[in-house]
Amino acid sequence: MLAVVVGWLPAGGALAATGFHMVNHDDLLPRTRVRMAWVLGVWGVLALTTMPLDINSPPLSDSYYTGLRMGFLGVLVGAIVVPLGVYLLWKPFHRRKEPTTAVWGYAFIVFAVVLLLLAAAVSWLG
């Protein structure tokens, strides 16, 4: 299980941290916002360096690569699924208002945690 979490951390953790930043964006001081943006940028670059490019490479650990692949697949799919889900759940109840930054942040956090649980389930079943 720990290998799944370590594999999920580069992409899935960056997604969760972005959501955390969005939730707390309005409460942060301007200087803290800049620091958080730098941390998220460096984390994103580190995530890109761990991107699995060769699917047929011999895995170091199946669980690790399961977490790594789920994290990156989730980031790619999340670009479509999260906005679609937010609007489908938001618009029927709040017709005139757009979702706040905090709503988007919570959506990204929940999606990242679902990715982690999905990676753990796939690793456990496979």
MDAnalysis code that builds the backbone (N, CA, C; Angstrom):
import MDAnalysis as mda
import numpy as np

u = mda.Universe.empty(378, n_residues=126, atom_resindex=np.repeat(np.arange(126), 3), trajectory=True)
u.add_TopologyAttr("name", ["N", "CA", "C"] * 126)
u.add_TopologyAttr("resid", np.arange(1, 127))
u.add_TopologyAttr("resname", ["MET", "LEU", "ALA", "VAL", "VAL", "VAL", "GLY", "TRP", "LEU", "PRO", "ALA", "GLY", "GLY", "ALA", "LEU", "ALA", "ALA", "THR", "GLY", "PHE", "HIS", "MET", "VAL", "ASN", "HIS", "ASP", "ASP", "LEU", "LEU", "PRO", "ARG", "THR", "ARG", "VAL", "ARG", "MET", "ALA", "TRP", "VAL", "LEU", "GLY", "VAL", "TRP", "GLY", "VAL", "LEU", "ALA", "LEU", "THR", "THR", "MET", "PRO", "LEU", "ASP", "ILE", "ASN", "SER", "PRO", "PRO", "LEU", "SER", "ASP", "SER", "TYR", "TYR", "THR", "GLY", "LEU", "ARG", "MET", "GLY", "PHE", "LEU", "GLY", "VAL", "LEU", "VAL", "GLY", "ALA", "ILE", "VAL", "VAL", "PRO", "LEU", "GLY", "VAL", "TYR", "LEU", "LEU", "TRP", "LYS", "PRO", "PHE", "HIS", "ARG", "ARG", "LYS", "GLU", "PRO", "THR", "THR", "ALA", "VAL", "TRP", "GLY", "TYR", "ALA", "PHE", "ILE", "VAL", "PHE", "ALA", "VAL", "VAL", "LEU", "LEU", "LEU", "LEU", "ALA", "ALA", "ALA", "VAL", "SER", "TRP", "LEU", "GLY"])
u.atoms.positions = np.array([
    [0.828, -1.197, 0.000],
    [0.000, 0.000, 0.000],
    [0.873, 1.263, 0.000],
    [1.966, 1.216, 0.723],
    [2.843, 2.382, 0.771],
    [3.420, 2.685, -0.612],
    [3.704, 1.640, -1.379],
    [4.232, 1.853, -2.728],
    [3.196, 2.542, -3.611],
    [1.928, 2.233, -3.416],
    [0.873, 2.894, -4.194],
    [0.835, 4.376, -3.854],
    [0.930, 4.706, -2.588],
    [0.891, 6.108, -2.165],
    [2.105, 6.862, -2.714],
    [3.268, 6.235, -2.652],
    [4.483, 6.882, -3.169],
    [4.375, 7.087, -4.675],
    [3.798, 6.133, -5.389],
    [3.614, 6.292, -6.823],
    [2.580, 7.353, -7.165],
    [1.538, 7.453, -6.344],
    [0.457, 8.423, -6.578],
    [0.913, 9.845, -6.274],
    [1.863, 10.002, -5.365],
    [2.244, 11.321, -4.854],
    [2.680, 12.347, -5.890],
    [3.492, 12.011, -6.894],
    [3.907, 13.068, -7.827],
    [2.744, 13.760, -8.521],
    [1.874, 13.015, -9.162],
    [0.775, 13.655, -9.896],
    [-0.462, 13.847, -9.019],
    [-0.873, 12.814, -8.324],
    [-2.068, 12.915, -7.482],
    [-1.880, 13.875, -6.319],
    [-0.692, 13.863, -5.729],
    [-0.402, 14.790, -4.642],
    [-0.363, 16.231, -5.109],
    [0.174, 16.444, -6.297],
    [0.176, 17.796, -6.863],
    [-1.243, 18.275, -7.121],
    [-2.103, 17.371, -7.565],
    [-3.505, 17.715, -7.797],
    [-4.201, 18.071, -6.479],
    [-3.947, 17.284, -5.437],
    [-4.536, 17.567, -4.122],
    [-3.990, 18.874, -3.543],
    [-2.704, 19.116, -3.714],
    [-2.114, 20.361, -3.211],
    [-2.661, 21.577, -3.951],
    [-2.914, 21.435, -5.236],
    [-3.534, 22.521, -5.993],
    [-4.929, 22.808, -5.460],
    [-5.680, 21.756, -5.171],
    [-7.001, 21.936, -4.580],
    [-6.923, 22.606, -3.223],
    [-5.957, 22.212, -2.401],
    [-5.766, 22.841, -1.092],
    [-5.453, 24.325, -1.243],
    [-4.621, 24.652, -2.219],
    [-4.294, 26.062, -2.478],
    [-5.540, 26.839, -2.907],
    [-6.372, 26.221, -3.739],
    [-7.587, 26.900, -4.202],
    [-8.578, 27.114, -3.065],
    [-8.676, 26.149, -2.153],
    [-9.586, 26.286, -1.009],
    [-9.151, 27.439, -0.121],
    [-7.863, 27.563, 0.114],
    [-7.347, 28.577, 1.036],
    [-6.897, 29.859, 0.354],
    [-7.121, 30.007, -0.923],
    [-6.602, 31.137, -1.691],
    [-7.030, 32.490, -1.123],
    [-8.285, 32.625, -0.779],
    [-8.779, 33.926, -0.296],
    [-8.273, 34.284, 1.097],
    [-7.886, 33.284, 1.893],
    [-7.430, 33.534, 3.255],
    [-5.918, 33.742, 3.360],
    [-5.190, 33.508, 2.281],
    [-3.735, 33.615, 2.324],
    [-3.271, 35.044, 2.075],
    [-2.174, 35.371, 2.700],
    [-1.536, 36.657, 2.435],
    [-0.907, 36.620, 1.042],
    [-0.772, 37.773, 0.394],
    [-0.198, 37.777, -0.964],
    [1.177, 37.102, -1.045],
    [1.995, 37.320, -0.041],
    [3.327, 36.722, -0.043],
    [3.249, 35.192, 0.061],
    [2.300, 34.710, 0.852],
    [2.112, 33.267, 0.996],
    [1.564, 32.653, -0.284],
    [0.711, 33.389, -0.989],
    [0.201, 32.904, -2.279],
    [1.336, 32.689, -3.269],
    [2.279, 33.620, -3.292],
    [3.420, 33.503, -4.202],
    [4.258, 32.280, -3.830],
    [4.494, 32.087, -2.535],
    [5.279, 30.926, -2.101],
    [4.574, 29.621, -2.447],
    [3.271, 29.574, -2.228],
    [2.514, 28.366, -2.567],
    [2.550, 28.120, -4.069],
    [2.472, 29.180, -4.860],
    [2.535, 29.019, -6.312],
    [3.884, 28.442, -6.731],
    [4.963, 28.870, -6.099],
    [6.282, 28.328, -6.390],
    [6.364, 26.850, -5.997],
    [5.845, 26.519, -4.837],
    [5.860, 25.123, -4.392],
    [5.075, 24.247, -5.364],
    [3.902, 24.725, -5.779],
    [3.095, 23.957, -6.726],
    [3.791, 23.843, -8.081],
    [4.471, 24.884, -8.502],
    [5.210, 24.830, -9.767],
    [6.349, 23.823, -9.727],
    [7.119, 23.832, -8.648],
    [8.221, 22.870, -8.505],
    [7.672, 21.450, -8.410],
    [6.581, 21.280, -7.658],
    [5.961, 19.963, -7.538],
    [5.474, 19.481, -8.904],
    [4.919, 20.369, -9.693],
    [4.469, 20.008, -11.034],
    [5.613, 19.591, -11.932],
    [6.735, 20.290, -11.849],
    [7.912, 19.924, -12.643],
    [8.434, 18.564, -12.202],
    [8.478, 18.330, -10.893],
    [8.913, 17.020, -10.402],
    [7.948, 15.922, -10.852],
    [6.669, 16.230, -10.878],
    [5.690, 15.246, -11.359],
    [5.931, 14.935, -12.831],
    [6.243, 15.946, -13.626],
    [6.509, 15.709, -15.048],
    [7.751, 14.847, -15.264],
    [8.731, 14.967, -14.379],
    [9.943, 14.154, -14.534],
    [9.703, 12.697, -14.189],
    [8.653, 12.388, -13.449],
    [8.355, 10.996, -13.117],
    [7.272, 10.403, -14.008],
    [6.853, 11.121, -15.022],
    [5.778, 10.649, -15.891],
    [6.181, 9.332, -16.558],
    [5.322, 8.312, -16.451],
    [5.665, 7.025, -17.076],
    [5.513, 7.107, -18.594],
    [6.620, 7.063, -19.303],
    [6.589, 7.176, -20.757],
    [6.620, 5.818, -21.446],
    [7.376, 4.881, -20.917],
    [7.506, 3.571, -21.531],
    [6.639, 2.580, -20.767],
    [5.534, 2.193, -21.359],
    [4.586, 1.293, -20.706],
    [5.192, -0.103, -20.529],
    [6.064, -0.533, -21.420],
    [6.612, -1.886, -21.386],
    [7.890, -2.009, -20.562],
    [8.295, -0.963, -19.854],
    [9.519, -1.039, -19.058],
    [9.309, -1.996, -17.886],
    [10.352, -2.676, -17.462],
    [10.188, -3.588, -16.325],
    [9.895, -2.794, -15.053],
    [8.807, -3.091, -14.369],
    [8.438, -2.314, -13.186],
    [9.339, -2.623, -11.995],
    [9.656, -1.586, -11.218],
    [10.390, -1.789, -9.979],
    [9.499, -2.490, -8.964],
    [8.274, -2.069, -8.937],
    [7.275, -2.660, -8.055],
    [5.921, -2.432, -8.713],
    [5.120, -3.457, -8.806],
    [3.826, -3.311, -9.461],
    [2.960, -2.267, -8.764],
    [2.964, -2.257, -7.455],
    [2.141, -1.304, -6.697],
    [2.577, 0.130, -6.954],
    [3.889, 0.349, -7.009],
    [4.398, 1.698, -7.261],
    [3.922, 2.196, -8.623],
    [4.077, 1.379, -9.661],
    [3.672, 1.799, -10.988],
    [2.163, 1.923, -11.137],
    [1.420, 1.139, -10.364],
    [-0.033, 1.298, -10.361],
    [-0.403, 2.680, -9.849],
    [0.191, 3.096, -8.737],
    [-0.068, 4.433, -8.188],
    [0.392, 5.529, -9.130],
    [1.547, 5.337, -9.759],
    [2.086, 6.335, -10.680],
    [1.183, 6.496, -11.904],
    [0.771, 5.387, -12.468],
    [-0.087, 5.456, -13.658],
    [-1.470, 6.012, -13.337],
    [-2.032, 5.619, -12.183],
    [-3.347, 6.151, -11.800],
    [-3.271, 7.655, -11.557],
    [-2.198, 8.109, -10.946],
    [-2.046, 9.543, -10.709],
    [-2.016, 10.325, -12.007],
    [-1.228, 9.867, -12.965],
    [-1.128, 10.592, -14.231],
    [-2.372, 10.439, -15.088],
    [-2.951, 9.241, -15.092],
    [-4.196, 9.060, -15.833],
    [-5.288, 9.948, -15.236],
    [-5.309, 10.042, -13.918],
    [-6.301, 10.892, -13.255],
    [-6.127, 12.363, -13.566],
    [-4.891, 12.814, -13.639],
    [-4.660, 14.227, -13.973],
    [-5.144, 14.514, -15.392],
    [-4.892, 13.602, -16.304],
    [-5.339, 13.809, -17.684],
    [-6.861, 13.739, -17.796],
    [-7.452, 12.755, -17.151],
    [-8.912, 12.607, -17.200],
    [-9.593, 13.680, -16.349],
    [-8.948, 14.068, -15.266],
    [-9.522, 15.070, -14.368],
    [-9.709, 16.426, -15.006],
    [-8.936, 16.714, -16.035],
    [-9.099, 17.989, -16.735],
    [-10.477, 18.102, -17.377],
    [-11.107, 16.969, -17.644],
    [-12.447, 16.966, -18.223],
    [-13.498, 16.612, -17.176],
    [-13.198, 15.612, -16.351],
    [-14.187, 15.082, -15.408],
    [-14.515, 16.072, -14.291],
    [-13.512, 16.726, -13.724],
    [-13.767, 17.632, -12.593],
    [-14.635, 18.826, -13.004],
    [-14.306, 19.569, -14.066],
    [-15.200, 20.672, -14.447],
    [-16.605, 20.201, -14.814],
    [-16.689, 19.078, -15.503],
    [-18.001, 18.548, -15.862],
    [-18.806, 18.186, -14.609],
    [-18.162, 17.533, -13.654],
    [-18.841, 17.166, -12.417],
    [-19.258, 18.370, -11.589],
    [-18.377, 19.376, -11.506],
    [-18.718, 20.572, -10.732],
    [-19.933, 21.267, -11.344],
    [-19.926, 21.431, -12.647],
    [-21.060, 22.121, -13.269],
    [-22.347, 21.303, -13.211],
    [-22.239, 19.988, -13.341],
    [-23.443, 19.160, -13.250],
    [-24.034, 19.164, -11.842],
    [-23.182, 19.260, -10.827],
    [-23.671, 19.288, -9.453],
    [-23.983, 20.694, -8.957],
    [-23.393, 21.708, -9.557],
    [-23.547, 23.080, -9.078],
    [-24.747, 23.768, -9.715],
    [-24.879, 23.675, -11.004],
    [-25.884, 24.459, -11.730],
    [-27.336, 24.172, -11.321],
    [-27.743, 22.940, -11.045],
    [-29.147, 22.746, -10.655],
    [-29.529, 23.458, -9.359],
    [-28.566, 23.675, -8.475],
    [-28.865, 24.277, -7.174],
    [-28.551, 25.764, -7.106],
    [-27.615, 26.224, -7.910],
    [-27.183, 27.624, -7.904],
    [-27.206, 28.143, -9.333],
    [-28.354, 28.456, -9.822],
    [-28.506, 28.797, -11.237],
    [-27.807, 30.095, -11.634],
    [-27.784, 31.063, -10.770],
    [-27.268, 32.383, -11.164],
    [-25.797, 32.596, -10.803],
    [-25.256, 31.788, -9.902],
    [-23.888, 31.992, -9.450],
    [-22.944, 30.964, -10.071],
    [-21.709, 31.401, -10.261],
    [-20.659, 30.489, -10.712],
    [-20.016, 29.845, -9.483],
    [-19.431, 28.668, -9.638],
    [-18.746, 28.029, -8.506],
    [-17.581, 28.888, -8.009],
    [-17.406, 28.924, -6.706],
    [-16.309, 29.703, -6.119],
    [-14.996, 28.940, -6.278],
    [-13.912, 29.618, -5.980],
    [-12.598, 28.986, -6.032],
    [-12.513, 27.844, -5.033],
    [-13.126, 28.005, -3.878],
    [-13.103, 26.952, -2.867],
    [-13.842, 25.700, -3.346],
    [-14.935, 25.875, -4.063],
    [-15.671, 24.722, -4.601],
    [-14.789, 23.951, -5.572],
    [-14.079, 24.671, -6.441],
    [-13.155, 24.017, -7.368],
    [-12.051, 23.295, -6.600],
    [-11.541, 23.923, -5.552],
    [-10.492, 23.295, -4.748],
    [-10.960, 22.008, -4.095],
    [-12.148, 22.046, -3.493],
    [-12.684, 20.831, -2.880],
    [-12.899, 19.734, -3.927],
    [-13.324, 20.103, -5.109],
    [-13.528, 19.117, -6.176],
    [-12.211, 18.444, -6.558],
    [-11.137, 19.224, -6.653],
    [-9.844, 18.636, -6.988],
    [-9.316, 17.750, -5.863],
    [-9.529, 18.146, -4.617],
    [-9.089, 17.332, -3.487],
    [-9.839, 16.005, -3.466],
    [-11.147, 16.055, -3.614],
    [-11.944, 14.827, -3.604],
    [-11.535, 13.923, -4.762],
    [-11.334, 14.499, -5.932],
    [-10.937, 13.702, -7.094],
    [-9.580, 13.045, -6.864],
    [-8.629, 13.769, -6.267],
    [-7.303, 13.203, -6.000],
    [-7.388, 12.049, -5.008],
    [-8.215, 12.180, -3.983],
    [-8.365, 11.105, -3.003],
    [-9.048, 9.889, -3.639],
    [-10.030, 10.128, -4.499],
    [-10.675, 9.021, -5.213],
    [-9.653, 8.301, -6.089],
    [-8.746, 9.041, -6.721],
    [-7.685, 8.416, -7.515],
    [-6.795, 7.533, -6.656],
    [-6.452, 7.999, -5.466],
    [-5.613, 7.213, -4.569],
    [-6.326, 5.927, -4.168],
    [-7.593, 6.024, -3.816],
    [-8.359, 4.838, -3.435],
    [-8.512, 3.877, -4.618],
    [-8.705, 4.423, -5.814],
    [-8.816, 3.597, -7.011],
    [-7.485, 2.887, -7.292],
    [-6.373, 3.581, -7.145],
    [-5.061, 2.966, -7.350],
    [-4.822, 1.856, -6.332],
    [-5.221, 2.080, -5.082],
    [-5.058, 1.049, -4.064],
    [-5.928, -0.169, -4.372],
    [-7.145, 0.067, -4.843],
    [-8.035, -1.046, -5.176],
    [-7.501, -1.836, -6.365],
    [-7.029, -1.154, -7.393],
    [-6.480, -1.836, -8.568],
    [-5.238, -2.624, -8.189],
    [-4.405, -2.063, -7.350],
    [-3.196, -2.757, -6.907],
    [-3.548, -3.987, -6.068],
    [-4.545, -3.846, -5.231],
    [-4.943, -4.947, -4.367],
    [-5.588, -6.067, -5.169],
    [-6.407, -5.707, -6.155],
    [-7.087, -6.713, -6.966],
    [-6.154, -7.384, -7.977],
    [-5.158, -6.610, -8.442],
    [-4.283, -7.121, -9.491],
    [-3.090, -7.753, -8.991],
])
